[in-house]
C-alpha cells in the first residue's frame, strides 16, 4: 500500500504544481491587462518659440489640441512635458519630448520604462513630407522615411515595430529648400484646414486606445 500512497502523493504534488502554474499565469494575465490599459501618445516636435507653428511640430500641435479639449495641462517632467487623461478605463499619457527632434528616442524609452508600457501601446505622431497636406496614415511598423525623430526612436528602441501616426505636410517646396519648408510656418489656408484635422486626430488617438490599432487603421487611413 505504500506504493499507492506514494503514487497519490506524487499526483497531488503534480496537481499542486499545475495549480501554481495556473495561478501564476492568471497573475501574469492580470498584470498584462493592467499594463495594456495604459497608452503612451508621443507627439514629435522641437522646443522653442521659433518652432511652435512650424510644419515639423505637428506632433506637438495635435497633443496641444487634445489637452485643450480635455482641459488638462502639460507639466515639465524628465525629458519632456507630460499630461494624461482617462477615457473608458484607458489611461492616455501624452508626451512632448524636450530633447529636440533628433533625440526623441531617449524620451520615448524613458517613459515607456517608467510607466511600464509595451511598444504596441505607444503611438508616435509625426509629420510626413511624402503625404499630401492633411492626409493621415496609421501604421503598425515601417521605416523612418528619412525622418530624424523616427530614426532616433528606431535606434533607441532597436525596432521598427511600433505604431505611428503620420500626418501629411506635402512636399510643396523647390529643390534644396526642404529644411526651410519643414521648419517654415503653415500658410493661412492650411491653418484653417488644420482645425478639422485636429478633430480627427483626437478621434484617432482615442480609437487607438479603445478599439485597437487594426480597427483604427481601417477606420481612419485615407480620411
DRENZA-491756 format. One record per residue (C-alpha): residue number from 0; chain; z, x, y. Coordinates in nm, 4 decimals, always signed. Example, Ala and Ser with C-alpha at 12.3 -4.5 7.8 and 13.67 -1.06 7.14 Angstrom:
! DRENZA-491756
    nr   kette         up       east      north
     0       A    +0.7800    +1.2300    -0.4500
     1       A    +0.7140    +1.3670    -0.1060
This chain:
! DRENZA-491756
    nr   kette         up       east      north
     0       A    +0.0000    +0.0000    +0.0000
     1       A    +0.0479    +0.2970    +0.2301
     2       A    -0.3261    +0.3489    +0.2418
     3       A    -0.3643    -0.0160    +0.3508
     4       A    -0.1094    +0.0300    +0.6297
     5       A    -0.2915    +0.3447    +0.7409
     6       A    -0.6178    +0.1512    +0.7437
     7       A    -0.4708    -0.1285    +0.9594
     8       A    -0.3124    +0.1288    +1.1915
     9       A    -0.6441    +0.3108    +1.2291
    10       A    -0.8227    -0.0171    +1.3028
    11       A    -0.5564    -0.1084    +1.5609
    12       A    -0.5999    +0.2297    +1.7300
    13       A    -0.9748    +0.1753    +1.7426
    14       A    -0.9266    -0.1736    +1.8842
    15       A    -0.6837    -0.0396    +2.1447
    16       A    -0.9313    +0.2325    +2.2328
    17       A    -1.2122    -0.0211    +2.2759
    18       A    -0.9855    -0.2396    +2.4884
    19       A    -0.9006    +0.0557    +2.7134
    20       A    -1.2709    +0.1385    +2.7480
    21       A    -1.3465    -0.2240    +2.8299
    22       A    -1.0708    -0.2356    +3.0923
    23       A    -1.1937    +0.0929    +3.2369
    24       A    -1.5483    -0.0425    +3.2538
    25       A    -1.4297    -0.3597    +3.4254
    26       A    -1.2309    -0.1499    +3.6726
    27       A    -1.5402    +0.0587    +3.7480
    28       A    -1.7455    -0.2580    +3.7970
    29       A    -1.4875    -0.3967    +4.0375
    30       A    -1.4790    -0.0695    +4.2276
    31       A    -1.8577    -0.0617    +4.2478
    32       A    -1.8737    -0.4220    +4.3609
    33       A    -1.6193    -0.3415    +4.6280
    34       A    -1.8285    -0.0445    +4.7421
    35       A    -2.1565    -0.2342    +4.7235
    36       A    -2.0338    -0.4833    +4.9828
    37       A    -2.0376    -0.2076    +5.2464
    38       A    -2.3612    -0.1035    +5.4145
    39       A    -2.4399    +0.1829    +5.6496
    40       A    -2.7084    +0.0925    +5.9038
    41       A    -2.8300    +0.4056    +6.0812
    42       A    -3.0363    +0.3909    +6.3984
    43       A    -3.2081    +0.7194    +6.4811
    44       A    -3.2420    +0.8497    +6.8354
    45       A    -3.1397    +1.1169    +7.0819
    46       A    -2.8300    +1.1085    +7.3007
    47       A    -2.8541    +1.1451    +7.6765
    48       A    -2.9586    +0.9188    +7.9651
    49       A    -3.3095    +1.0685    +7.9726
    50       A    -3.3792    +0.9371    +7.6212
    51       A    -3.2303    +0.5866    +7.6428
    52       A    -3.5539    +0.3923    +7.6934
    53       A    -3.7916    +0.6217    +7.5065
    54       A    -4.0000    +0.5216    +7.2060
    55       A    -3.8223    +0.7770    +6.9884
    56       A    -3.4937    +0.5916    +7.0444
    57       A    -3.5957    +0.2589    +6.8912
    58       A    -3.3272    +0.3001    +6.6224
    59       A    -3.0556    +0.3151    +6.8874
    60       A    -3.2076    +0.0190    +7.0714
    61       A    -3.2106    -0.2016    +6.7617
    62       A    -2.8431    -0.1318    +6.6943
    63       A    -2.7558    -0.1881    +7.0603
    64       A    -2.9177    -0.5309    +7.0350
    65       A    -2.7248    -0.6157    +6.7168
    66       A    -2.3971    -0.5032    +6.8742
    67       A    -2.4652    -0.7122    +7.1844
    68       A    -2.5375    -1.0247    +6.9792
    69       A    -2.2237    -0.9729    +6.7686
    70       A    -2.0088    -0.8956    +7.0747
    71       A    -1.8965    -0.5634    +6.9306
    72       A    -1.8717    -0.2241    +7.0999
    73       A    -1.9668    +0.1225    +6.9849
    74       A    -1.6913    +0.3821    +6.9854
    75       A    -1.7229    +0.7577    +6.9756
    76       A    -1.6404    +0.8990    +6.6331
    77       A    -1.7239    +1.2096    +6.4348
    78       A    -2.0957    +1.2958    +6.4574
    79       A    -2.1864    +0.9703    +6.6277
    80       A    -2.0897    +0.6394    +6.7800
    81       A    -1.9992    +0.3624    +6.5402
    82       A    -1.9078    -0.0037    +6.5163
    83       A    -1.9000    -0.2688    +6.2454
    84       A    -1.9042    -0.6398    +6.1728
    85       A    -1.8813    -0.8616    +5.8668
    86       A    -2.1219    -1.1288    +5.7515
    87       A    -2.0528    -1.3442    +5.4444
    88       A    -1.8205    -1.0841    +5.2950
    89       A    -2.0523    -0.7892    +5.3611
    90       A    -1.9368    -0.5169    +5.5969
    91       A    -2.2142    -0.3675    +5.8092
    92       A    -2.1295    -0.0305    +5.9621
    93       A    -2.3659    +0.0565    +6.2482
    94       A    -2.4104    +0.4272    +6.3205
    95       A    -2.5909    +0.6051    +6.6030
    96       A    -2.5764    +0.9803    +6.5271
    97       A    -2.4971    +1.2014    +6.8264
    98       A    -2.6335    +1.5139    +6.6583
    99       A    -2.9793    +1.4767    +6.8153
   100       A    -3.2695    +1.3660    +6.6003
   101       A    -3.3263    +1.6941    +6.4163
   102       A    -2.9757    +1.6969    +6.2651
   103       A    -2.9383    +1.3268    +6.1829
   104       A    -2.8677    +1.4018    +5.8172
   105       A    -2.5273    +1.5525    +5.8959
   106       A    -2.4002    +1.2251    +6.0404
   107       A    -2.5540    +1.0136    +5.7638
   108       A    -2.3987    +1.2248    +5.4890
   109       A    -2.0576    +1.2365    +5.6574
   110       A    -2.0290    +0.8578    +5.6978
   111       A    -2.1714    +0.7854    +5.3537
   112       A    -1.8993    +1.0009    +5.2009
   113       A    -1.6225    +0.8812    +5.4323
   114       A    -1.6954    +0.5129    +5.3661
   115       A    -1.7944    +0.5676    +5.0005
   116       A    -2.1357    +0.4074    +5.0460
   117       A    -2.4130    +0.4782    +4.7910
   118       A    -2.7558    +0.5780    +4.9186
   119       A    -2.9081    +0.2454    +4.8117
   120       A    -2.6750    +0.0790    +5.0638
   121       A    -2.7927    +0.2750    +5.3661
   122       A    -3.0775    +0.1604    +5.5873
   123       A    -3.2295    +0.4106    +5.8303
   124       A    -3.4126    +0.2654    +6.1313
   125       A    -3.6764    +0.4902    +6.2824
   126       A    -3.9886    +0.4924    +6.4977
   127       A    -4.3284    +0.5397    +6.3318
   128       A    -4.6420    +0.6661    +6.5047
   129       A    -4.8604    +0.5623    +6.2117
   130       A    -4.7924    +0.1901    +6.2586
   131       A    -4.9245    -0.0357    +6.5369
   132       A    -4.6713    -0.1291    +6.8023
   133       A    -4.4037    -0.3658    +6.6702
   134       A    -4.5237    -0.3512    +6.3098
   135       A    -4.2431    -0.3415    +6.0540
   136       A    -4.2369    -0.1547    +5.7234
   137       A    -3.9311    -0.1544    +5.4993
   138       A    -3.9425    +0.0879    +5.2070
   139       A    -3.7109    +0.1980    +4.9281
   140       A    -3.8266    +0.5589    +4.9470
   141       A    -4.1008    +0.7799    +5.0834
   142       A    -4.1901    +1.0996    +5.2623
   143       A    -4.0602    +1.1899    +5.6058
   144       A    -4.4060    +1.1266    +5.7537
   145       A    -4.3559    +1.4174    +5.9912
   146       A    -4.0503    +1.2538    +6.1467
   147       A    -3.7814    +1.5162    +6.2168
   148       A    -3.4924    +1.2739    +6.1722
   149       A    -3.6098    +1.1625    +5.8291
   150       A    -3.6922    +1.5210    +5.7408
   151       A    -3.3332    +1.6302    +5.8035
   152       A    -3.1853    +1.3320    +5.6186
   153       A    -3.4046    +1.4166    +5.3196
   154       A    -3.2915    +1.7799    +5.3360
   155       A    -2.9199    +1.6999    +5.3604
   156       A    -2.9158    +1.4205    +5.1016
   157       A    -3.1607    +1.6118    +4.8799
   158       A    -3.3607    +1.2979    +4.8091
   159       A    -3.6426    +1.0844    +4.9483
   160       A    -3.4996    +0.7770    +4.7768
   161       A    -3.3074    +0.5896    +5.0419
   162       A    -3.4104    +0.2662    +5.2202
   163       A    -3.5760    +0.2995    +5.5571
   164       A    -3.6930    +0.0532    +5.8207
   165       A    -3.9936    +0.1891    +6.0088
   166       A    -4.0725    +0.0386    +6.3487
   167       A    -4.4275    +0.0951    +6.4699
   168       A    -4.4710    +0.2544    +6.8117
   169       A    -4.8506    +0.3115    +6.7669
   170       A    -5.0395    +0.6321    +6.8448
   171       A    -5.1908    +0.5444    +7.1821
   172       A    -5.1941    +0.8985    +7.3171
   173       A    -5.4524    +1.1663    +7.3797
   174       A    -5.4745    +1.4824    +7.1717
   175       A    -5.1905    +1.7220    +7.2461
   176       A    -4.9761    +1.4556    +7.4146
   177       A    -4.7764    +1.3348    +7.1139
   178       A    -4.4409    +1.4713    +7.2336
   179       A    -4.4831    +1.3216    +7.5811
   180       A    -4.5773    +0.9882    +7.4267
   181       A    -4.2886    +0.9747    +7.1781
   182       A    -4.0380    +1.0808    +7.4430
   183       A    -4.2001    +0.8557    +7.7020
   184       A    -4.0713    +0.5134    +7.8051
   185       A    -4.2104    +0.1789    +7.6959
   186       A    -4.4770    +0.0102    +7.9066
   187       A    -4.3758    -0.3147    +8.0763
   188       A    -4.5847    -0.5250    +7.8379
   189       A    -4.4193    -0.3535    +7.5417
   190       A    -4.0710    -0.4188    +7.6808
   191       A    -4.1380    -0.7923    +7.6834
   192       A    -4.2572    -0.7934    +7.3220
   193       A    -3.9687    -0.5721    +7.2106
   194       A    -3.7170    -0.8501    +7.2568
   195       A    -3.8784    -1.0719    +6.9935
   196       A    -3.8992    -0.7753    +6.7562
   197       A    -3.5268    -0.7094    +6.8042
   198       A    -3.4522    -1.0629    +6.6859
   199       A    -3.6470    -0.9956    +6.3659
   200       A    -3.4860    -0.6518    +6.3289
   201       A    -3.1404    -0.8097    +6.3241
   202       A    -3.2564    -1.0574    +6.0597
   203       A    -3.3862    -0.7662    +5.8509
   204       A    -3.0570    -0.5775    +5.8684
   205       A    -2.8592    -0.8803    +5.7590
   206       A    -3.1100    -0.9725    +5.4880
   207       A    -3.0783    -0.6195    +5.3505
   208       A    -2.7031    -0.6683    +5.3123
   209       A    -2.7149    -1.0273    +5.1866
   210       A    -3.0399    -1.0631    +4.9904
   211       A    -3.1095    -0.7052    +4.8863
   212       A    -3.3875    -0.4583    +4.9571
   213       A    -3.6651    -0.6121    +4.7453
   214       A    -3.6214    -0.9615    +4.8876
   215       A    -3.6096    -0.8178    +5.2374
   216       A    -3.9306    -0.6220    +5.1849
   217       A    -4.1045    -0.9308    +5.0502
   218       A    -3.9848    -1.1458    +5.3386
   219       A    -4.0420    -0.9147    +5.6336
   220       A    -4.3034    -0.6477    +5.5617
   221       A    -4.6117    -0.7244    +5.7673
   222       A    -4.4345    -0.9557    +6.0102
